[in-house]
Amino acid sequence: MARLAADGRTNRDIAQALFLTTRTVEAHLTASYRKLAIRGRAQLSAAIAEPPA
């Protein structure tokens, strides 16, 4: 889900592709931001590309 968001897909597009609600996508992305210690989608690509410390 985070990779789809990092690729520029909207929450609605992600939800339709994965047969989920947009609220579920929002919840999962919010949890991903928290785990990656980032503030939003703009930082997502860089956070996913970096190897874990």
MDTraj code that builds the backbone (N, CA, C; nanometers):
import mdtraj as md
import numpy as np

residues = "MET ALA ARG LEU ALA ALA ASP GLY ARG THR ASN ARG ASP ILE ALA GLN ALA LEU PHE LEU THR THR ARG THR VAL GLU ALA HIS LEU THR ALA SER TYR ARG LYS LEU ALA ILE ARG GLY ARG ALA GLN LEU SER ALA ALA ILE ALA GLU PRO PRO ALA".split()
xyz = np.array([
    [0.0817, -0.1175, 0.0000],
    [0.0000, 0.0000, 0.0000],
    [0.0871, 0.1253, 0.0000],
    [0.1902, 0.1244, 0.0824],
    [0.2804, 0.2403, 0.0893],
    [0.3527, 0.2596, -0.0437],
    [0.3895, 0.1500, -0.1075],
    [0.4570, 0.1613, -0.2376],
    [0.3646, 0.2215, -0.3438],
    [0.2389, 0.1848, -0.3417],
    [0.1427, 0.2436, -0.4362],
    [0.1292, 0.3931, -0.4122],
    [0.1247, 0.4326, -0.2863],
    [0.1157, 0.5746, -0.2528],
    [0.2424, 0.6476, -0.2953],
    [0.3570, 0.5851, -0.2740],
    [0.4842, 0.6460, -0.3129],
    [0.4939, 0.6614, -0.4642],
    [0.4267, 0.5733, -0.5372],
    [0.4262, 0.5817, -0.6834],
    [0.3320, 0.6894, -0.7355],
    [0.2608, 0.7567, -0.6448],
    [0.1760, 0.8676, -0.6852],
    [0.0281, 0.8350, -0.6978],
    [-0.0111, 0.7146, -0.6602],
    [-0.1528, 0.6795, -0.6688],
    [-0.2297, 0.7440, -0.5547],
    [-0.3519, 0.7812, -0.5807],
    [-0.4353, 0.8425, -0.4774],
    [-0.4902, 0.7347, -0.3845],
    [-0.5377, 0.7784, -0.2691],
    [-0.5975, 0.6829, -0.1752],
    [-0.7151, 0.6113, -0.2402],
    [-0.7911, 0.6821, -0.3175],
    [-0.9060, 0.6210, -0.3854],
    [-0.8614, 0.5149, -0.4856],
    [-0.7570, 0.5464, -0.5626],
    [-0.7029, 0.4491, -0.6594],
    [-0.6517, 0.3245, -0.5890],
    [-0.5812, 0.3447, -0.4790],
    [-0.5275, 0.2327, -0.4018],
    [-0.6417, 0.1469, -0.3479],
    [-0.7428, 0.2120, -0.2941],
    [-0.8576, 0.1395, -0.2379],
    [-0.9267, 0.0549, -0.3449],
    [-0.9464, 0.1113, -0.4619],
    [-1.0114, 0.0371, -0.5696],
    [-0.9254, -0.0794, -0.6170],
    [-0.7955, -0.0585, -0.6254],
    [-0.7055, -0.1639, -0.6722],
    [-0.6998, -0.2810, -0.5748],
    [-0.7108, -0.2514, -0.4445],
    [-0.6985, -0.3550, -0.3420],
    [-0.8333, -0.3985, -0.2838],
    [-0.9417, -0.3463, -0.3389],
    [-1.0770, -0.3795, -0.2933],
    [-1.0965, -0.3477, -0.1450],
    [-1.0554, -0.2272, -0.1064],
    [-1.0682, -0.1786, 0.0306],
    [-1.1417, -0.0463, 0.0301],
    [-1.1754, 0.0036, 0.1478],
    [-1.2340, 0.1365, 0.1577],
    [-1.1212, 0.2387, 0.1650],
    [-1.1519, 0.3618, 0.1292],
    [-1.0507, 0.4667, 0.1383],
    [-1.0094, 0.4892, 0.2835],
    [-1.1011, 0.4698, 0.3763],
    [-1.0688, 0.4848, 0.5185],
    [-0.9656, 0.3812, 0.5626],
    [-0.9743, 0.2604, 0.5119],
    [-0.8765, 0.1565, 0.5443],
    [-0.7396, 0.1959, 0.4902],
    [-0.7360, 0.2471, 0.3692],
    [-0.6100, 0.2922, 0.3104],
    [-0.5503, 0.4043, 0.3946],
    [-0.6325, 0.5022, 0.4326],
    [-0.5856, 0.6131, 0.5154],
    [-0.5278, 0.5634, 0.6470],
    [-0.5933, 0.4692, 0.7091],
    [-0.5473, 0.4157, 0.8374],
    [-0.4126, 0.3453, 0.8217],
    [-0.3986, 0.2653, 0.7173],
    [-0.2729, 0.1932, 0.6961],
    [-0.1584, 0.2882, 0.6611],
    [-0.1878, 0.3890, 0.5799],
    [-0.0826, 0.4842, 0.5449],
    [-0.0409, 0.5663, 0.6666],
    [-0.1367, 0.6037, 0.7492],
    [-0.1049, 0.6769, 0.8716],
    [-0.0136, 0.5944, 0.9613],
    [-0.0423, 0.4671, 0.9750],
    [0.0425, 0.3783, 1.0543],
    [0.1812, 0.3664, 0.9908],
    [0.1864, 0.3615, 0.8594],
    [0.3158, 0.3534, 0.7896],
    [0.3986, 0.4788, 0.8139],
    [0.3346, 0.5949, 0.8079],
    [0.4059, 0.7206, 0.8332],
    [0.4651, 0.7194, 0.9735],
    [0.3874, 0.6730, 1.0682],
    [0.4330, 0.6682, 1.2076],
    [0.5532, 0.5749, 1.2220],
    [0.5454, 0.4564, 1.1620],
    [0.6541, 0.3592, 1.1720],
    [0.7808, 0.4069, 1.1016],
    [0.7633, 0.4791, 0.9925],
    [0.8775, 0.5289, 0.9170],
    [0.9290, 0.6629, 0.9701],
    [0.8598, 0.7177, 1.0696],
    [0.8961, 0.8470, 1.1302],
    [0.8975, 0.9595, 1.0268],
    [0.7923, 0.9628, 0.9448],
    [0.7761, 1.0694, 0.8467],
    [0.6424, 1.1372, 0.8705],
    [0.6232, 1.2518, 0.8048],
    [0.5016, 1.3279, 0.8276],
    [0.3969, 1.3139, 0.7181],
    [0.4340, 1.2594, 0.6035],
    [0.3333, 1.2481, 0.4989],
    [0.3833, 1.1848, 0.3717],
    [0.2967, 1.1870, 0.2736],
    [0.3187, 1.1212, 0.1456],
    [0.4410, 1.1753, 0.0715],
    [0.4689, 1.3028, 0.0870],
    [0.5821, 1.3633, 0.0166],
    [0.7146, 1.2990, 0.0570],
    [0.7252, 1.2503, 0.1777],
    [0.8484, 1.1891, 0.2273],
    [0.8492, 1.0370, 0.2094],
    [0.7410, 0.9826, 0.1623],
    [0.7249, 0.8381, 0.1562],
    [0.8232, 0.7707, 0.0609],
    [0.8426, 0.8237, -0.0568],
    [0.9324, 0.7622, -0.1551],
    [1.0737, 0.7482, -0.1000],
    [1.1238, 0.8539, -0.0402],
    [1.2596, 0.8509, 0.0149],
    [1.2697, 0.7520, 0.1300],
    [1.1676, 0.7459, 0.2144],
    [1.1703, 0.6570, 0.3302],
    [1.1668, 0.5107, 0.2896],
    [1.0953, 0.4795, 0.1843],
    [1.0863, 0.3403, 0.1380],
    [1.2149, 0.2994, 0.0663],
    [1.2768, 0.3929, -0.0049],
    [1.3973, 0.3621, -0.0824],
    [1.5194, 0.3392, 0.0058],
    [1.5219, 0.3974, 0.1245],
    [1.6369, 0.3846, 0.2131],
    [1.6389, 0.2472, 0.2779],
    [1.7551, 0.1850, 0.2867],
    [1.7633, 0.0563, 0.3574],
    [1.7428, 0.0786, 0.5071],
    [1.6809, -0.0174, 0.5744],
    [1.6571, -0.0005, 0.7175],
    [1.7870, 0.0049, 0.7959],
    [1.7875, 0.0860, 0.9001],
    [1.9091, 0.1033, 0.9823],
    [1.9217, -0.0075, 1.0843],
])
top = md.Topology()
chain = top.add_chain()
for i, resn in enumerate(residues, 1):
    res = top.add_residue(resn, chain, resSeq=i)
    for name in ("N", "CA", "C"):
        top.add_atom(name, md.element.get_by_symbol(name[0]), res)
traj = md.Trajectory(xyz[None], top)
